[in-house]
Amino acid sequence: MEKVNKRWYRYLIDYVGITIGTVVMAISINMFLDPNTIAPGGVTGLGIVIKKLTGGLISVDVTNLVVNIPLFIGGVIVLGKSFGAKTLYATLALSLFIRVIPAKAATTELLLAAIFGGVLIGLGLGIVFKFGGTTGGTDLAGAILNKYFPGLTVATYMMIIDFCVVVTSGIVDRKIETGLYSVIALYILVKVIDLILEGFGYAKAFFIISNDPQNMGKAILEEIDRGVTVLKGEGMYTGEERDVLLCIVNRSQLTKLKKLVHTIDPRAFVMVTDTHEVLGEGFKKITTE
C-alpha cells in the first residue's frame, strides 16, 4: 500500500512540474517571443510564424495542437507508446496556457526579447524534460523521420527543422534581424535546457600523472580532503605503466589543488576538465526523484 501511495505521489509531482514548465513556456511565448515574431525553432516557433503570416487568424495554441496531436499519434504508431501520457498532457497544457495567459509584449526591444524569451522557454522546457515529459514538436518529428530515413540522425533532423523555422521567421517579418534574433533565442534556450538537466553544480575533474603518485594521492586526501581514484595507464612511447590520479573538486578547492600538485611534483602532467554534475559521497546525493 505504501509503495502504491508513493507511486501516486511521484506521478502527482511529475504532473505539477510539467504544469509549471508549460506555464513558464507560455509566458515566454506570449510576452517575449510572439509579440516580436521571434521564433526559436520548434512547433511553437512555427506557430509564431503562421500567426504572423495569417495576420493573427491562426493563433499559436491552435498550431501547437494541430501539428502536435497528429505527431503524437504518429509517434505512438511508428515508435510505440514510449512517449506516453505525459507528452500528451504537456502538449494540451501548453496550448491551454498560451490561450489563457494574456498576450502582451513585455518589451519591444528585439535583443531583450530574444534573451529573456530564450531563457524562459528554455527554463520551461527544461522543467518539462526534468519531470519526464516532452512537448512533442521537432524531437518527435525528428524521431519519426529517422525511423523512415535513417541516413540522418534525430538531432540532425531536429536541427534542420529548427533552422527552417528560424529562417522563415525573418522572411515573414521581412527583417533579417528577426531571423538572427531567433537564432540567439534558440541558442540560449538550448543552453538553459542543458543547465536544468545537468544541474547547477560546478566541479572540476583533475587527471594527474606524477612521478610520485603515492605522496601526491596521500597529500590530496589529507590536505584537500577529497577522494582520489587510481587509474592504470601506459605510456604509448615508453611502454611504461603509470598511475593516473583522478580527483573531483569544487570551485573553492580548484586553486588549492593546483598549488598542492605543483609543490609535490612541479613536473606533473595535469588535465583539468569541467564536470557539470557529480553524484555520490562528498557531492550531491544520488536520487531518482
PyMOL commands that set and color helices and strands:
alter all, ss='L'
color gray80, all
select helices_A, chain A and resi 2-36+42-53+60-79+81-100+110-130+137-148+154-173+176-198+213-224+251-264
alter helices_A, ss='H'
color red, helices_A
select strands_A, chain A and resi 203-209+229-234+241-250+269-275
alter strands_A, ss='S'
color yellow, strands_A
deselect
rebuild
show_as cartoon
